Amino acid sequence: MSNPIVHLFSTCLTAWLVFYGTLLLVFDLWPFFALSFGTLVPVLLFVAAWWLRIPPPPSEVVNEILGPDPIHGAVEKGGYFMRSVAHRGAPLDAPENSIAAFRMCAAKGCTAVEFDLALTKDEVPVIFHDSTVERLTGKEGLVGEMTWEQLSKLDIAATHHLSDQFKGTRVARLEETIKECLEHDMRMFIDLKDRDTKLVKVVLDIYAKFPKLYKRAVVSGFNPILIYMIRRANPGITCSMAFRPFWFSANQYSGEGGPIQTVPHAVGMPFLLNILDKINLWMVNNFTYYFLGLSAILVHSDIVSLEDLRRWRERRLRVVAWSVNKPLEKKYFSKVLKVTYMTDTMIGEPDSKGGEIVDA
């Protein structure tokens, strides 16, 4: 039997020789491997992105929905032109995301609306922006934790400044909203407000039930994962993505006030979230739009510039600014920047007779 001390020493010596020899081999071969690795990784990333990328719908389909880019000026007689979009159905003039609001928009000559898609606890697709019902109804409750029966009893005009005119306005369901908009031949931006992947099936099902949506609707949202899942399942659906600065680190933003976070972050989180914001900005500008096959980008109006418009148009993406409410700003966006915008009010918009609405 061998001496345990000798065996231990032999084992340690062998281990060291193997480790030392491996290090020498790695250092000798490192220049070759570094060159190969540094060249191979970008190529593999390019191939993966190209293979997994979803091409956008044909330009003629996109133009059918959005009309020609405003930069090209007037359209042929009888052609469609999207000057503006009623954001949430113009909530300064009627209860937001309501059938009443959409009808009001149609009556005033508006040809396009944006509304927000969410799910109730029992998975009924409804049109609602906030995660809670308090701002619109004065009541308490989370939309995702309420059943359709509970939600349908609430008056979403309760806190509106025109509540007397719209008393008893109820939450709209997705299907009745689609029917209402199609009846008036209105274009739609369907904004996904929830992160729930169940919304993917909701969108796919509603397109199957109403095939005309392929030429009348754009599915949008801040979450690229949901957009990718929808377009991977059905590449014929036209999609856009919304963007504003400081999406991760702040829950409010304006060009004048900058980012505002109303709820304090945990220690160390602001630094991490600022990094995520920078990554998100780079991804949106350089990668996300191509990978998802987007047809439009919805940009916060305070950051829209001629340089940004030029860059996005070179990439064949339509730009829609949100939200533009003052009549003078509307003229600037339509006449100077020549871009479609979303608005919360019909004031300053041309009515069905071509005149300007001066009082909603």
Secondary structure, 3 states (H helix, E strand, C coil): CCCHHHHHHHHHHHHHHHHHHHHHHHHHHHHHHHHHHHHHHHHHHHHHHHHHCCCCCCHHHHHHHHCCCHHHCCCCCCCCCCCEEEECCCCCCCCCCCHHHHHHHHHCCCCEEEEEEEECCCCCEEECCCCECHHHHCCCCEHHHCCHHHHCCCCCCCCCCCCCCCCCCCCEEHHHHHHHHHHCCCEEEEEECCCCCHHHHHHHHHHHHCHHHHHCEEEECCCHHHHHHHHHHCCCCCEEEEECCCCCCCCEEECCCEEECCCCCCCCHHHHHHHHHHHHHHHHHHHHHHHHCCCEEEEEHHHCCHHHHHHHHHCCCEEEEECCCCHHHHHHHHHHCCCEEEECCCCCCECCCCCECCCC
